Amino acid sequence: AEQPQGHVLVIGDIEPVEPMRRVRRLQPFVDLVASRMADVGVASGRVRVAADLGEMVRLMRDGQVDLLMDSVGPTLVMQQQIGARPLVQKSRRGVFQYRTMLIALQGGPVATLDDLPGRLLAFESSHSTSGYLLPSAWLRSQGFTLADRASPAAPPGAIQYAFSLDEENSIKGVLTGRFDAAAISNQDYERLPLEYQQQIVILGETDDIPRKIMSVRAGLEPEIEARLAK
């Protein structure tokens, strides 16, 4: 079939485990957005999923992704490394702000933050704001040292960490004793059944930050960028 002439608006996402799930979730959204932008030269829309933040940086730098809706951490990386421009703050499921909660098992070996050194903490993934970037920075600001469990040179007394790849894995790991503690968002915690919440102790919470920010790559056509900002 003959392809429509015009710009193909590409929205990016980061998902190392199930990329097609993100494609299925986002394609209706980008189709709707593209359908309303024909007058500024947009013919269609598609989704491009990267395996990690580094790949997304390359895709946006090379013009293969136009638009990214992500949390503060990836947004700042895109801005600093390739000049991506934040446009508007977006909500997720109606929520505009969120925070990280550090949790542990009631009656387990970790009852307070001071019990964390020498224990294993679950982070979600290296590009997750609430599941790594925010809590790791917050813990360091509290005077703690962090070390990747896989590192052979972890200093004595450091909080060791491992990536669970999913917030559900982090929570299950705490409840089953695989992890001594975990970093999850307050939204993840609020969605837990009450019986799970009652098994968890909250060690600490960060300040609230914006949930989602929409940013565009440098070099995107000005009329397209202006329409996306509305």
Secondary structure, 3 states (H helix, E strand, C coil): CCCCCCEEEEEEEECCCCHHHHHHHHHHHHHHHHHCCHHHCEEEEEEEEECCHHHHHHHHHCCCCCEEEECHHHHHHHHHHHCCEEEEEECECCECEECEEEEEECCCCCCCHHHCCCCEEEECCCCCHHHHHHHHHHHHHCCCCEEECCCCCCCCCCEEEEECCCHHHHHHHHHHCCCCEEEEEHHHHHCCCHHHHCCEEEEEECCCEECEEEEECCCCCHHHHHHHCC
